[in-house]
Amino acid sequence: MEKVKKYWYRYFIEYAGVTLGTFIMAIAINIFLEPNTIAPGGVTGLGIVLQKLTNGLVTVWATNLIVNIPLFIAGIMILGKSFGAKTLYGTFVLSFFLLIIPDKSATHDLLLSSVFGGVILGIGLGIVFKSGGTTGGTDLAGAIMNKFFPSLSTATHMMIVDLIVVASSGILNRRIDTALYSVIALYILVRVTDIILEGFSYEKAFFIISNEPEKIGRTILSELDRGVTILKGKGLYSGLEKDVLLCVVNRAQMAKVKEIISSVDKRAFIMITDMHEVLGEGFKEIETE
């Protein structure tokens, strides 16, 4: 309780973020996706299919509650842990916005609807995740199914559920293009959600194997003011011990690092990988309560 009182503003910001995110999600569903029967997976996608199948008798907002609340209870009973108040809050708030926002199509072009619906839905979902919440759905269902069928991962179960929902939209409309547009929307929303969570600007990590590790490392230190770590390695074929340099830089410094390595040792072996988040000196500060 003391922690809640001390950091009340953080909780306010997080719940405000979940509220904003679910509002944006509801706009995407009611204005772009549902009117065109585009169902990009998830419980809301199932709701779109059921609403079309029952001629509006079973609505998307009602499906969201009917499916997610039992899933939430089952998750607590089967998995033995609480999924947090923000998950339950997100479920109710999303259903509320789905109820009050008119489901009137902004466009009847299926491609535009799937693209913009996927982008807007991904933005909303990303904001919800970034605020520490979820809206239940396939992630919770996947975790429960994994308990009974552990041979398949949670992500695999989630993908199976999403694909069933996507296929249902095409079967319902008797048009394969509806299912294909649903796949496009699903892909876009996943990618946009990742961008919201991880950001556009990825740092790059360099792993450098060279006969001149000290010289390369000191040049990077002096010219770019970036830290360099020496890792100990051993060639399996040659049996020789090698120093492996590890250095993380931003995208703007990539070309300069390559230039430095090439100027010192043209035969150096370089591996470059994306770093979605780097915390610490010279990068983003570690957030502490």
C-alpha positions as a Markdown table, in Angstrom:
| # | Residue | x | y | z |
|---|---|---|---|---|
| 1 | Met | 0.0 | 0.0 | 0.0 |
| 2 | Glu | 2.9 | 2.3 | 0.8 |
| 3 | Lys | 4.3 | 1.6 | -2.6 |
| 4 | Val | 1.1 | 2.6 | -4.3 |
| 5 | Lys | 0.9 | 5.8 | -2.3 |
| 6 | Lys | 4.5 | 6.7 | -3.1 |
| 7 | Tyr | 4.2 | 6.0 | -6.8 |
| 8 | Trp | 0.6 | 6.9 | -7.4 |
| 9 | Tyr | 1.4 | 9.0 | -10.5 |
| 10 | Arg | 3.0 | 6.0 | -12.2 |
| 11 | Tyr | -0.1 | 3.9 | -11.7 |
| 12 | Phe | -2.2 | 6.8 | -13.0 |
| 13 | Ile | 0.0 | 7.1 | -16.1 |
| 14 | Glu | -0.1 | 3.3 | -16.7 |
| 15 | Tyr | -3.9 | 3.1 | -16.4 |
| 16 | Ala | -4.3 | 6.2 | -18.5 |
| 17 | Gly | -2.1 | 4.5 | -21.1 |
| 18 | Val | -4.2 | 1.3 | -21.0 |
| 19 | Thr | -7.3 | 3.5 | -21.4 |
| 20 | Leu | -5.9 | 5.4 | -24.4 |
| 21 | Gly | -4.6 | 2.2 | -26.0 |
| 22 | Thr | -7.9 | 0.4 | -25.8 |
| 23 | Phe | -9.7 | 3.5 | -27.2 |
| 24 | Ile | -7.4 | 3.4 | -30.2 |
| 25 | Met | -8.0 | -0.3 | -30.6 |
| 26 | Ala | -11.7 | 0.1 | -30.5 |
| 27 | Ile | -11.5 | 2.7 | -33.3 |
| 28 | Ala | -9.5 | 0.3 | -35.5 |
| 29 | Ile | -12.0 | -2.5 | -34.9 |
| 30 | Asn | -15.3 | -0.6 | -35.3 |
| 31 | Ile | -14.3 | 1.7 | -38.1 |
| 32 | Phe | -11.9 | -0.3 | -40.2 |
| 33 | Leu | -12.0 | -4.0 | -39.4 |
| 34 | Glu | -15.5 | -5.1 | -38.3 |
| 35 | Pro | -17.5 | -3.4 | -41.0 |
| 36 | Asn | -15.4 | -5.3 | -43.6 |
| 37 | Thr | -15.3 | -8.6 | -41.7 |
| 38 | Ile | -11.5 | -8.4 | -41.4 |
| 39 | Ala | -10.6 | -10.5 | -38.4 |
| 40 | Pro | -6.9 | -10.3 | -37.6 |
| 41 | Gly | -6.9 | -13.0 | -34.9 |
| 42 | Gly | -7.5 | -12.6 | -31.2 |
| 43 | Val | -10.8 | -12.5 | -29.2 |
| 44 | Thr | -11.9 | -9.3 | -31.0 |
| 45 | Gly | -11.3 | -11.1 | -34.3 |
| 46 | Leu | -13.5 | -13.9 | -33.1 |
| 47 | Gly | -16.1 | -11.3 | -32.1 |
| 48 | Ile | -16.1 | -9.9 | -35.6 |
| 49 | Val | -16.8 | -13.3 | -37.0 |
| 50 | Leu | -19.5 | -14.1 | -34.5 |
| 51 | Gln | -21.2 | -10.7 | -35.0 |
| 52 | Lys | -21.3 | -11.3 | -38.8 |
| 53 | Leu | -22.5 | -14.9 | -38.3 |
| 54 | Thr | -25.3 | -14.0 | -35.9 |
| 55 | Asn | -26.4 | -10.8 | -37.9 |
| 56 | Gly | -25.4 | -8.6 | -35.0 |
| 57 | Leu | -27.0 | -10.6 | -32.3 |
| 58 | Val | -23.7 | -11.4 | -30.6 |
| 59 | Thr | -21.6 | -8.2 | -30.7 |
| 60 | Val | -17.8 | -7.7 | -30.6 |
| 61 | Trp | -17.9 | -6.0 | -27.2 |
| 62 | Ala | -20.0 | -8.8 | -25.7 |
| 63 | Thr | -17.7 | -11.5 | -27.1 |
| 64 | Asn | -14.7 | -9.7 | -25.6 |
| 65 | Leu | -16.3 | -10.0 | -22.2 |
| 66 | Ile | -17.9 | -13.4 | -22.6 |
| 67 | Val | -14.6 | -15.0 | -23.7 |
| 68 | Asn | -12.0 | -13.0 | -21.7 |
| 69 | Ile | -13.6 | -13.2 | -18.2 |
| 70 | Pro | -13.7 | -17.0 | -18.1 |
| 71 | Leu | -10.2 | -17.1 | -19.6 |
| 72 | Phe | -9.0 | -14.8 | -16.8 |
| 73 | Ile | -10.6 | -17.0 | -14.2 |
| 74 | Ala | -9.3 | -20.2 | -15.8 |
| 75 | Gly | -5.8 | -18.6 | -16.0 |
| 76 | Ile | -5.9 | -18.0 | -12.2 |
| 77 | Met | -7.1 | -21.6 | -11.5 |
| 78 | Ile | -5.0 | -23.5 | -14.0 |
| 79 | Leu | -1.8 | -21.5 | -14.0 |
| 80 | Gly | -2.0 | -20.6 | -10.3 |
| 81 | Lys | -1.2 | -16.9 | -10.6 |
| 82 | Ser | -2.9 | -13.6 | -11.0 |
| 83 | Phe | -2.6 | -11.8 | -14.3 |
| 84 | Gly | -3.0 | -8.4 | -12.7 |
| 85 | Ala | -5.7 | -5.9 | -12.3 |
| 86 | Lys | -4.6 | -4.1 | -15.5 |
| 87 | Thr | -5.6 | -7.1 | -17.6 |
| 88 | Leu | -9.1 | -7.2 | -16.2 |
| 89 | Tyr | -9.3 | -3.4 | -16.5 |
| 90 | Gly | -8.1 | -3.5 | -20.1 |
| 91 | Thr | -10.8 | -6.1 | -20.9 |
| 92 | Phe | -13.6 | -4.1 | -19.5 |
| 93 | Val | -12.5 | -0.7 | -20.9 |
| 94 | Leu | -12.0 | -2.2 | -24.4 |
| 95 | Ser | -15.5 | -3.7 | -24.3 |
| 96 | Phe | -16.9 | -0.3 | -23.2 |
| 97 | Phe | -15.2 | 1.6 | -26.1 |
| 98 | Leu | -16.4 | -1.1 | -28.5 |
| 99 | Leu | -19.9 | -0.5 | -27.3 |
| 100 | Ile | -20.0 | 3.3 | -27.5 |
| 101 | Ile | -18.0 | 3.9 | -30.7 |
| 102 | Pro | -20.2 | 3.5 | -33.8 |
| 103 | Asp | -19.3 | 0.7 | -36.1 |
| 104 | Lys | -19.4 | 2.7 | -39.3 |
| 105 | Ser | -16.9 | 1.9 | -42.0 |
| 106 | Ala | -14.4 | 4.6 | -43.0 |
| 107 | Thr | -13.8 | 2.8 | -46.3 |
| 108 | His | -15.1 | -0.3 | -48.0 |
| 109 | Asp | -11.8 | -0.9 | -49.8 |
| 110 | Leu | -10.5 | -4.2 | -48.2 |
| 111 | Leu | -6.8 | -3.4 | -48.7 |
| 112 | Leu | -7.1 | 0.1 | -47.1 |
| 113 | Ser | -9.2 | -1.3 | -44.3 |
| 114 | Ser | -6.7 | -4.1 | -43.5 |
| 115 | Val | -3.7 | -1.8 | -43.7 |
| 116 | Phe | -5.0 | 1.1 | -41.7 |
| 117 | Gly | -7.0 | -1.2 | -39.3 |
| 118 | Gly | -3.8 | -3.2 | -38.7 |
| 119 | Val | -1.7 | -0.1 | -38.1 |
| 120 | Ile | -4.1 | 1.6 | -35.8 |
| 121 | Leu | -4.9 | -1.6 | -33.9 |
| 122 | Gly | -1.1 | -2.2 | -33.5 |
| 123 | Ile | -0.6 | 1.3 | -32.2 |
| 124 | Gly | -3.3 | 0.8 | -29.6 |
| 125 | Leu | -2.1 | -2.6 | -28.5 |
| 126 | Gly | 1.5 | -1.4 | -28.3 |
| 127 | Ile | 0.4 | 1.4 | -26.0 |
| 128 | Val | -1.5 | -1.1 | -23.8 |
| 129 | Phe | 1.5 | -3.4 | -23.6 |
| 130 | Lys | 3.9 | -0.5 | -23.0 |
| 131 | Ser | 1.7 | 0.6 | -20.1 |
| 132 | Gly | 2.0 | -2.9 | -18.5 |
| 133 | Gly | -1.4 | -4.1 | -19.4 |
| 134 | Thr | -3.0 | -6.7 | -21.7 |
| 135 | Thr | -6.5 | -7.2 | -23.0 |
| 136 | Gly | -6.5 | -11.0 | -22.3 |
| 137 | Gly | -7.2 | -12.9 | -25.5 |
| 138 | Thr | -5.0 | -15.3 | -27.3 |
| 139 | Asp | -1.9 | -14.7 | -25.1 |
| 140 | Leu | -3.9 | -16.0 | -22.1 |
| 141 | Ala | -5.5 | -18.8 | -24.1 |
| 142 | Gly | -2.1 | -19.9 | -25.4 |
| 143 | Ala | -0.6 | -20.1 | -21.9 |
| 144 | Ile | -3.6 | -22.2 | -20.7 |
| 145 | Met | -3.4 | -24.5 | -23.7 |
| 146 | Asn | 0.4 | -24.9 | -23.2 |
| 147 | Lys | -0.4 | -26.3 | -19.7 |
| 148 | Phe | -2.3 | -29.2 | -21.3 |
| 149 | Phe | -0.2 | -29.6 | -24.4 |
| 150 | Pro | 3.3 | -28.7 | -23.3 |
| 151 | Ser | 4.9 | -30.2 | -26.5 |
| 152 | Leu | 3.8 | -27.0 | -28.3 |
| 153 | Ser | 5.0 | -23.6 | -27.1 |
| 154 | Thr | 2.6 | -20.8 | -25.9 |
| 155 | Ala | 3.5 | -18.8 | -29.1 |
| 156 | Thr | 2.5 | -21.8 | -31.3 |
| 157 | His | -0.8 | -22.2 | -29.5 |
| 158 | Met | -1.5 | -18.4 | -30.0 |
| 159 | Met | -0.7 | -18.7 | -33.7 |
| 160 | Ile | -3.0 | -21.7 | -34.1 |
| 161 | Val | -5.9 | -19.8 | -32.4 |
| 162 | Asp | -5.2 | -16.7 | -34.6 |
| 163 | Leu | -5.1 | -18.7 | -37.8 |
| 164 | Ile | -8.4 | -20.4 | -37.0 |
| 165 | Val | -10.0 | -17.0 | -36.4 |
| 166 | Val | -8.5 | -15.6 | -39.7 |
| 167 | Ala | -9.6 | -18.6 | -41.7 |
| 168 | Ser | -13.1 | -18.3 | -40.2 |
| 169 | Ser | -13.5 | -14.8 | -41.6 |
| 170 | Gly | -12.9 | -16.1 | -45.1 |
| 171 | Ile | -15.2 | -19.1 | -44.7 |
| 172 | Leu | -17.9 | -16.9 | -43.3 |
| 173 | Asn | -17.8 | -14.5 | -46.3 |
| 174 | Arg | -17.1 | -17.4 | -48.7 |
| 175 | Arg | -14.3 | -15.2 | -50.1 |
| 176 | Ile | -10.7 | -16.2 | -49.7 |
| 177 | Asp | -9.6 | -12.6 | -50.2 |
| 178 | Thr | -11.2 | -11.7 | -46.9 |
| 179 | Ala | -9.1 | -14.3 | -45.1 |
| 180 | Leu | -6.0 | -13.0 | -47.0 |
| 181 | Tyr | -6.7 | -9.4 | -46.0 |
| 182 | Ser | -7.1 | -10.6 | -42.4 |
| 183 | Val | -3.6 | -12.1 | -42.6 |
| 184 | Ile | -2.3 | -8.8 | -43.9 |
| 185 | Ala | -3.9 | -7.0 | -41.0 |
| 186 | Leu | -2.6 | -9.5 | -38.5 |
| 187 | Tyr | 1.0 | -9.2 | -39.8 |
| 188 | Ile | 0.8 | -5.4 | -39.8 |
| 189 | Leu | -0.6 | -5.1 | -36.3 |
| 190 | Val | 2.2 | -7.4 | -34.9 |
| 191 | Arg | 4.9 | -5.4 | -36.6 |
| 192 | Val | 3.5 | -2.1 | -35.5 |
| 193 | Thr | 3.1 | -3.4 | -31.9 |
| 194 | Asp | 6.8 | -4.4 | -31.9 |
| 195 | Ile | 7.7 | -0.9 | -33.2 |
| 196 | Ile | 5.7 | 0.8 | -30.4 |
| 197 | Leu | 7.4 | -1.4 | -27.8 |
| 198 | Glu | 10.9 | -1.4 | -29.1 |
| 199 | Gly | 11.1 | 1.9 | -31.0 |
| 200 | Phe | 12.4 | 2.7 | -34.5 |
| 201 | Ser | 16.1 | 3.3 | -33.6 |
| 202 | Tyr | 17.8 | 0.0 | -33.0 |
| 203 | Glu | 21.3 | 0.0 | -31.7 |
| 204 | Lys | 23.8 | -2.3 | -33.4 |
| 205 | Ala | 26.1 | -4.8 | -31.7 |
| 206 | Phe | 29.4 | -5.6 | -33.3 |
| 207 | Phe | 31.2 | -8.9 | -32.6 |
| 208 | Ile | 34.7 | -8.6 | -34.0 |
| 209 | Ile | 37.4 | -11.3 | -34.4 |
| 210 | Ser | 40.7 | -9.9 | -35.5 |
| 211 | Asn | 44.5 | -10.4 | -35.1 |
| 212 | Glu | 44.6 | -6.7 | -34.0 |
| 213 | Pro | 41.9 | -6.6 | -31.3 |
| 214 | Glu | 43.7 | -4.1 | -29.0 |
| 215 | Lys | 44.3 | -1.6 | -31.8 |
| 216 | Ile | 40.7 | -1.8 | -33.1 |
| 217 | Gly | 39.3 | -1.5 | -29.6 |
| 218 | Arg | 41.4 | 1.6 | -28.7 |
| 219 | Thr | 40.6 | 3.3 | -32.0 |
| 220 | Ile | 36.9 | 2.8 | -31.4 |
| 221 | Leu | 37.3 | 4.2 | -27.9 |
| 222 | Ser | 39.2 | 7.3 | -29.0 |
| 223 | Glu | 37.3 | 8.1 | -32.2 |
| 224 | Leu | 33.7 | 7.2 | -31.2 |
| 225 | Asp | 33.9 | 7.3 | -27.4 |
| 226 | Arg | 32.2 | 3.9 | -27.2 |
| 227 | Gly | 33.0 | 1.2 | -24.7 |
| 228 | Val | 34.6 | -2.0 | -26.0 |
| 229 | Thr | 34.6 | -5.3 | -24.2 |
| 230 | Ile | 37.1 | -8.1 | -24.8 |
| 231 | Leu | 35.6 | -11.6 | -24.7 |
| 232 | Lys | 37.8 | -14.7 | -24.6 |
| 233 | Gly | 37.2 | -17.2 | -27.4 |
| 234 | Lys | 38.8 | -20.3 | -28.9 |
| 235 | Gly | 38.7 | -21.5 | -32.5 |
| 236 | Leu | 37.3 | -25.1 | -32.6 |
| 237 | Tyr | 39.1 | -26.0 | -35.8 |
| 238 | Ser | 42.4 | -24.3 | -35.1 |
| 239 | Gly | 42.4 | -24.7 | -31.3 |
| 240 | Leu | 43.8 | -21.1 | -31.1 |
| 241 | Glu | 42.6 | -18.7 | -28.5 |
| 242 | Lys | 41.2 | -15.5 | -29.8 |
| 243 | Asp | 40.0 | -12.2 | -28.3 |
| 244 | Val | 36.5 | -11.3 | -29.5 |
| 245 | Leu | 35.5 | -7.6 | -29.3 |
| 246 | Leu | 32.0 | -6.6 | -28.3 |
| 247 | Cys | 30.9 | -3.1 | -29.1 |
| 248 | Val | 27.4 | -1.5 | -29.2 |
| 249 | Val | 26.9 | 1.7 | -31.2 |
| 250 | Asn | 23.9 | 3.6 | -32.7 |
| 251 | Arg | 23.0 | 3.3 | -36.4 |
| 252 | Ala | 24.7 | 6.6 | -37.3 |
| 253 | Gln | 28.1 | 5.1 | -36.1 |
| 254 | Met | 27.8 | 1.8 | -38.0 |
| 255 | Ala | 29.7 | 3.0 | -41.1 |
| 256 | Lys | 32.5 | 4.5 | -39.0 |
| 257 | Val | 33.0 | 1.3 | -37.0 |
| 258 | Lys | 33.3 | -0.7 | -40.2 |
| 259 | Glu | 35.8 | 1.9 | -41.6 |
| 260 | Ile | 37.9 | 1.7 | -38.4 |
| 261 | Ile | 38.0 | -2.1 | -38.5 |
| 262 | Ser | 38.8 | -2.1 | -42.3 |
| 263 | Ser | 41.6 | 0.4 | -41.8 |
| 264 | Val | 43.3 | -1.8 | -39.1 |
| 265 | Asp | 42.5 | -5.3 | -40.3 |
| 266 | Lys | 40.9 | -6.0 | -43.6 |
| 267 | Arg | 40.7 | -9.7 | -42.9 |
| 268 | Ala | 38.7 | -9.2 | -39.6 |
| 269 | Phe | 35.6 | -11.3 | -39.1 |
| 270 | Ile | 32.6 | -9.1 | -38.2 |
| 271 | Met | 29.1 | -10.0 | -37.0 |
| 272 | Ile | 26.5 | -7.3 | -36.7 |
| 273 | Thr | 23.2 | -7.8 | -34.9 |
| 274 | Asp | 20.2 | -5.6 | -33.9 |
| 275 | Met | 19.9 | -4.6 | -30.3 |
| 276 | His | 16.3 | -3.5 | -29.6 |
| 277 | Glu | 17.1 | -2.0 | -26.3 |
| 278 | Val | 20.4 | -1.0 | -24.6 |
| 279 | Leu | 20.4 | 0.3 | -21.0 |
| 280 | Gly | 23.4 | 1.9 | -19.3 |
| 281 | Glu | 26.1 | 4.5 | -19.7 |
| 282 | Gly | 26.0 | 6.1 | -23.1 |
| 283 | Phe | 22.5 | 4.8 | -23.9 |
| 284 | Lys | 19.1 | 4.9 | -22.1 |
| 285 | Glu | 19.2 | 5.1 | -18.4 |
| 286 | Ile | 17.9 | 2.2 | -16.3 |
| 287 | Glu | 14.5 | 3.2 | -14.8 |
| 288 | Thr | 14.3 | 2.6 | -11.1 |
| 289 | Glu | 11.4 | 3.1 | -8.7 |
